[in-house]
Amino acid sequence: MAIAALLLGAPLLAGCSSIGDAVGGAVSGAVKDASGGAVSVGAMPEGWPSEVPVIEGDIVGGGKNPDGTAGWVVVIKSSAADPVADATAQLEAAGFAAPEGFTPEKLPEVDGVTGASYFAQNANYVVMVVGSEQGVLYTVVPR
């Protein structure tokens, strides 16, 4: 009897990952439909500028304004020791730099957000990265 249950249950367990994928796809599709594509779950927001690199990690979610002209946000969970330092290095390698005279102390404090932050710009975009040891939030706006 136990062997029969095991044999019958094995195909069901094998299907769990595809069921999870299907549920995740359905949720992502529902969010996209409800927001007009302005919110993404587990993916970069539509239209993310290719010249703005992001750290490696799991994309928690992101968003953009509905017409795609005012900017984007994305949250990335990372296992790196210092995700903000990694983000800073990538942005600087891509040509981003802090505005002249800018220091991190000039960034406003945000309730509930702790950790490091970075603010930079290039000719086309302004980027603010706020994070902790768990990951980062990127905010990108066109200049």
Stockholm file with secondary structure:
# STOCKHOLM 1.0

chainA/1-143         MAIAALLLGAPLLAGCSSIGDAVGGAVSGAVKDASGGAVSVGAMPEGWPSEVPVIEGDIVGGGKNPDGTAGWVVVIKSSAADPVADATAQLEAAGFAAPEGFTPEKLPEVDGVTGASYFAQNANYVVMVVGSEQGVLYTVVPR
#=GR chainA/1-143 SS CHHHHHHHHHHHHHTHHHHHHHHHHHHHHHHHHHHTTSEEESSCCTTCCTTSCCCSSEEEEEEECTTSCSCEEEEEECCSSCHHHHHHHHHHHTTCBCCTTCCGGGSCCCTTCCSCEEEEECSSEEEEEEEETTEEEEEEEEC
#=GC SS_cons         CHHHHHHHHHHHHHTHHHHHHHHHHHHHHHHHHHHTTSEEESSCCTTCCTTSCCCSSEEEEEEECTTSCSCEEEEEECCSSCHHHHHHHHHHHTTCBCCTTCCGGGSCCCTTCCSCEEEEECSSEEEEEEEETTEEEEEEEEC
//
